[in-house]
Amino acid sequence: MERLRLVSNRRSTGVWAALVFLVSLNLRPSIAAVGPVLEHIGADFGWAGGLQGLLAAIPLLAFAAVSPLVSLLTSRLGLDCTILLALIAIAVGDVIRSFTGGAGIWVGTVIFASAIAVGNVLVPVIAKRDYADHVATATGVYSACITCGSAVAGLTASAMAQAWGGWRHALAFWAIPPLAVAVLWIVRMAHSWRKAVVETCNTTGSAQTLVLGEGGGHARQGSAGTMAALLRRPMTWWVTLFMGTQSSAFYTMSNWMPSVSEHAGFGASAAGVHLFVFQFTGIFSGLLIPRLMQIRGSQVCAALTSSVPMVVAGIGMLACPSLMPVWAFVGGVAQGASLVVALALIAMRGRSAVETVLLSGFAQSIGYLIASAGPLLFGALYQATGGYVVSLGVMTAVALVQCVAAVLAGRAGR
């Protein structure tokens, strides 16, 4: 197992390195596909808005619980083996959620969300390892892949449900892509293993030294001290706050924008298009925002540029809901760019591979715990007030907090 762990941690190049972007494509569809059919799920089980909001919040709570534990998995299995297990678990969770009844929808959601949490933590680490000289660009690309997967799932979920006789098959479909990527990931790992054996044999004449050079015990001993040092740095908390607030806005809108659009007078099909615009626009803003990541030696410009549009979108939805397509576009610019900034800040603030894993786990754990309150509170306020005015007002206030966190997190590296 130690030999496999060390080989799986080897740096990959070329097409093998690019497979991490296919992993990114599978980190949101299982979640994003729920929003367009959330009210149908609620109708089937007799759930009110508060319970629907809880279902939408479960993935974020799983992210918060699982993210700190990822470093324990990688210390035993290695980065690539852990990613492989995560891909398989996403598929298993999707199937359980779709076909095992009322209890299964909760169990399946926890399973695939926990697996996605592993990917959330490790994809930035693998991208930093394999694209060490182009961290910001790699972050933009894999963030665009995350957003693309989310946009496609959000756009097609309602149509799939109508064509296939209900929401269950529409959600179960998303078990197929992670299994396909898992097969490719196994090929990548086999390639890395063969390359390691050849290189080691050429150097020493024996493959026995594969287990030398990295001490899992030393790494585990040092991780506690590294974590303690991270918690003493204000930067850790500002990055975490930025991660939490931007995630709160994204997941709240991903789950509730279709309902808000329908409440504003748009049909179900138009509401699905609004969600697609919100998510798809983020692909392009995510690819462009790295150009602002080093303005005057900090990330303040990029962080603020990605945060302010969400405030504008929130105010717009409150003041003029008839222009929902416009606010979906503006909010999409914000969510795509702010995700790239959040993940890039994690990668850039980590001083070593071990520290980056720990920072990624902590920032995403606490950040997603903050974010989980978004869709849950949004649904509860809607149920209590019978409208979306208060819910949108709270979401806009959170977006303002994100702007403050943007300045603090952007300056932390100076």
N, C-alpha and C positions, 0 to 999 in steps of 0.2 A: 504493500500500500504506500509506503514511503517513497519507493521508486516511482510509482505512478503519480504521486502527488508532485514530486519535483519536476518530472517531465512535463506534466500538464501546466506547470507554471512558466514554461519557456516562452520567450517572446516569439510571436508569429509575424510573418511578413506577407506582402502581396495579397493574393486572393484569400489565403487562410486568415489573415488579419481582418479582412473585410467581412468575414462571416459574423463578426460581432454586430454589424449593422442589421443583419437578418434577425439576430436575437432581439434587437431593439424593436423590430416590427411587431413582435409578439408580447410586448410589455404593457399594452393598453387595450387591445380589442376586446378581451373578455370583460373589461370594465365598461368601456365606451358603448358597447352594444346594449347595455342595460337601459340607458336613458330613454331611448325612443320607445321601449316596450315596458317601461317601469309601471305606468298606469294599468297596462294589461295584466302584469304580474299581480299588482295590487287588487285588481278586479277578480282575478281567479282565486285568490286566497282571502279576499275580504279585508285587505289591509287599508288603513287610512293613510293620510299623508305622512304622519310621523313615523309609522313603521316602514313606509317606502323610503323615507329619508334615512332610516337606520340601515336598511339593506344597502343603500348607496354609500353609507359611511363605513360599512364593514371592511372593505378593502383597505381603507386608510388606517383603520385601527389595526388590521393585520400588518400593514407596513410598519407601523410604530412598534408593534410587539416583536416582529421578526428581525428587523434591520440590525439591532445590536448583536444578534446571535450569529450573523453571517460570518464574522471573522473566525468563530469557532469551527464552522464547517470548512472554511478554506484552509485552516491550519491543519486539518486532517486529510482533506480530499484534494486540495488545490483549487485554483480558480476555475479551470476548464471543466473538471469533473463536477464541481458544484453547479456550474451553469447547465450542464447536461441534465442533471437531476431536476433542476428547476423547470426546464422545458417540458420534461415528461410530466411533472406534477401539474403544470398549467393545463395540459390536456386532460389529465385525470380529473381535476377539479371541475373543468367545464362539463364533462360528461355527468359527473355526480350531480352538479347543480341542476342540470336540465331534466334528468330522468328518474330521480329518486324521491319525488314528492316534496311536501312542505318542509320537513326537516332537512332534506337533502339540499335544498337551495341555500340554506345557511352553511351547511358543512362544506359543500362544494365551493362556495364563495370563499370561505376561509382557506381552503386548500390552494386554490389557484392564486388567491391574493398573496398568500405567504410565499408561494413560488415566485411571483412577480416581484415581491420585496427583495428576494435574493438577487434577481436580475437588476433591479434598480440600484442596488449597492455595488454590484460587481462590474456592470458594463462600463461605468466611468473608470474603474480601476484598470480593466483590460484595455480600454481605449488609451489610457495614459501610458500603459506598458508598451503597447504595440505601435503607438503613434506619439512617441515621446517628444518629437520635434515639431509636432503639429497638434498640440492638445486642444486649442480653441477650435480649430477647423474640424477635428474629429468629433468634438463635442457637438458642434453644429450639425454635422451629418447624422450622428446617431440620434440626436434629439429630433431632427427632421423625420427620421424613420419612426421614432416613437409617435410623433404627431400624425404621420401618414397612416400608420396602423390604426390609430384612434379615429381619424377622420373617416376612413373607409368603413370601419365597423359601425360608426354612428350613422353614416349615410345609408348603409344597406340593411340595418337591423329591422326596420319597419317593413321594408319590401320583402325581406326573407320571411318574416313572420306571416305576412299576408299570403305569400306564395306557397309556403310549406305548412300551412294550417296551424300556426301558433308560434309563440315566442320560444318554446323549448328547442325546436330544431334550429331556429335562428341563432340561439346562444350556443348550442352544441357544435355548430359548424366551426367555431373558433378553437376546437380541439385539434383540428387537422393541421394548420400551419405550424404550431410548435413541434409536432411530431416530425414533420418534414425537415425542419431545421435541426432537430435533434439528430437525425440520421447524418446530415452534413457535418454536424459538430463532432460526431464519432469519427468520421473520416479525417477531420482536422486533427483530432487528438492522436489518431493512429499515425498520421504524417509526422507530427511533432515527435512522437515516440521513436519512429524509425530514424528520423534525422538526428535525434539525440544519441541513439545507439551508434550510428555510423561515425558521428563526430568524435564521440568518446573513444571508440575503438581505434580510430585513426590517430588520436592523440596519445593514448596510453597503452593500446593493445588489449584493453580489457574494459568490459562494460560495468565492472563493479563500482567504479567511481561515480556512477549515476547518483548514488545516495549521498555523496559527499558535497560539501559546499554550502548547504542550507540546513540549518538546524531548527527543526520545528519546535523543539523544547526551548531553545534560546529565543525564538520569535515569540512564543507564548509568554515567556518570562518577561520579555521587554514590553509586551503590549499593555500590561497594566500600568507601567510607568508612563508609557506614551499617552494612554488615555487620560491619566491624571494631569499630564502637562497640557493636553488639549483642552480639558475643562477649565484650566486656569487662564486660557487665552480668550479675551473678549471676542476675537474674530470668530471663534467657534460658535458663539451664541448669536452673533449677527448673521452669519451664514445660515444658521438653523432657522432663525426668524424669517429670513427672506425665503427660504425653502418652504416653510410652513404657510406663509401668507399667499405666495403665488400658487401653491398647490391647492389651497382652499378655494381660490377663485376658479381655478380650472375644473376641479371636480364638482363644485357646486353648479357651474354652468353646464358642464357635460351631462349632468343628471337632470337638471331642472329647466334648461333653456327651451326644450320642446314644449313643456307645459306652460312656461311663461309666454311663448309665442302663440300658442293656442288660446290662452286667456286673453291675449291682445287682439284676437279676432282672426288669426291666420289658421288655415287648415292644417291637418296632420302632415300632409306631404310638404307643405311650405315650411312647417316647423322643423321637419327633418333636414330640409335644405339649409335652414338657418344654423342648425348644429353642425352640418358639414362645413359651411363657410367659416364658422367659429374655429373649427379644428384644422381645416385644410389651410387656411390663411397662415396659421402658425408655422407651417413648413417653410415658407419663404422668409418670414421674419426671423425664424431660427437660424436660417442659413446666412442672413445678412448681418445679424447682430454681432458676430465675432469681429467685424471690422471696427467696432467701437470699444473693444475690450482693453485697449491699451492707450486710451486718450489721456494724456498728461500723467502717464505712469500708474493709473488706477482703473478700476472698473466702475466708477461712479456713473459716468456717462451712459454706459451700456445698461447698468442696472436701473437707472431712472428712466431711460428711454423705453425700456421694456415694461415699466410699472405704470407710468402715467396713463397710457391708453385704457387700462382697465378701469381707472377712476372715471374717465370720460364715458366709457361704455355703460358703467353703472348709472351715472347721472342721466345719460341718454335714455336708457330703458325706463327710468322713473319719469322723466319729463315728457318724452315723446315715444311711447311704445310702438306707434304705427311705423316708425323707422327701424324696426327690429333688424332688417337685413344690414343696415349701416352699422348698428351697434354690435351685431355678430362679427362683422369684419373688423371693427376697431378692437373688440375684445380678443379676437383671434390673433391680431398682431401682438397684443400684450402677452397672451399665454404662450405662444410659440417662442418668442424672444426671451421671456423671463425664465422658461424652463432651461434654455441653453445657458443663460447667465448663472442660474442656480447650480447646475451641474458643473459648469466650468469653474465656478468659485470653489467648489469642493475639490476638484482636481488640482487647481492652482494653489490652494492653501495647504494641501498636504505636502509635507517636506520629504516623505519617503513612501514606498509602497505600503508599508505597515500602517503608517499614519494616515494615508489616504483611505485605506479600508476602514479604519476606525472612525475617521471624520465623516466618511460617507454613511456609515452605519448610524452614527449618532445624529447627524444632521437630518437624515431621512426618518429616523425613528421619532424624534421629538417633532420634527417638521410635519410629518404626516399625522401625528397625534393632534397637533394644532389644526391641521387641514380637515381632520375627520369631523370637527365641529361644524364645518361649513354646510355640507349637504344635509346633515342632521338638523341643525338649527333652522336652515332655510325651510325644510319641510314642516318642522314643528310650528314655526311662525305662520306659515301659510295655513296650517290646520287651525291655529288659534284665531287668526284674523279674517280668514276667508278670502284673502287677496295676497298679492305679491309685493305691495308697496313697502311694508316693514322689512320683509326678507331682502329685497333689493337694496334697501337703505343700509342694512347691516353689512351686506356684501361689499357695498361701496366704501363703507368705513374701514373694512379690512384691507381693501385696496389702498387706502390712504396710509395705513400702517405699513404696507409693503413699500411705499415710497420712502418712508423714514428708514426702514431696514435696508433699502437699496443704497442709501448714502453711507450708512454705517458699515455694511458688508463690503461695499466697493472701496472704501478707504482703508480697510483693515490690513491690506497687503502692503501698504506703503511703509 
